[in-house]
Amino acid sequence: MIDPSGNQNLPLLNKLLAKLLLFFYHHVRKSTYIRFLIKKLLKKNAIKIVYKGVAIKASTNSAIESMLLFKEYNEDMLLDIIRFYSQQQFNFVDIGANIGLHSLIAATSNPDIKIYSFEPEPANFHNFLENILLNNSKNIKPFMIGVGNTSENKYLNINNEWNKGKHSIKNSFSETNEKIIIPISTLDNFSVNFLDSNLFIKIDVEGYEREVVEGARQTLQALKNGIISIELIDGNIDITTCKNIIKDLTSFGFDKVYLLKRRQIIEVNDFKESGDYLLLKGRLTKNNFVNFLN
């Protein structure tokens, strides 16, 4: 029997054994052999896990899900910041939502905030919807579209390797050259839903960051209090463009800039290196950040 995502239903015994081995891995002994056994048991199938209080369907067939499964995820600090600002009544916009972890952290932290999530790739979006149901999250509005600087259809290049979070409008993958057509829109087209609020915007779009910012000018300029998390990787876009993105955002009033590096938060005034950047606008946002750091 096949489920809607194309995976075979996992036999109950395999699921129980995998969960038992996962418990042993985390609480008794971390071992490459135990990881191998878990992968053999699961094959391409997913099991339910709980990560930072959020229920997620995770498999070893995807980089992000595997990192969650083995508790090796590299954006825990960003998740903590999202949780904090959600508790401070900041609505959340998730551009490049993937399987929805960041959106679900916001949703479970505060059921009263609004969450708008954008993920154009169908398999990721399907998994995102399943995770919304697992958590019974009522305040997430998911959209299977991309975000950019126009409203039209675009080709999305599909990465069929292990990292299912690297699908990109900008970057192609020579091993398969697979593409799908997706609709894209601008964030400004949605701004009527959240301009009257404090807002946290996460942007993770594999090289399309400049276009997202260009299509959000009205929103970003009008915000009184906002925080942006943006992934800037100089392998996806050139360093000059990375610097110009920071420059544009600071011109919109996001004049406090930080680089998240491992478990460090480093204040900077320009693009320094590849990584996740935080940009803050407004007195409330900045005061809250001081409270978070303390």
Protein Blocks (a to p, Z undefined) as FASTA:
>chain_A
ZZfkopacddfklmmmmmmmmmmmmmmogcfklmmmmmmmnmmaccdddeehiacdddfk
bfklmmmmnopafklmmmmmmmmmmmnopacddehjlnommmmmmmmmomkbccddddfb
fklmmmmmmmmmmnopakbccddddddfbdcdddddddfbfblmlgcfkbccfklopacd
dddddfklmmmmmmmpccdddddeehplmmmmmmmmmmmmmpmbdcddddddfklpcfkl
mmmmmmmmmmnopabccddehjaccddfbdfbgcdddddedjklmmmmmmmmZZ
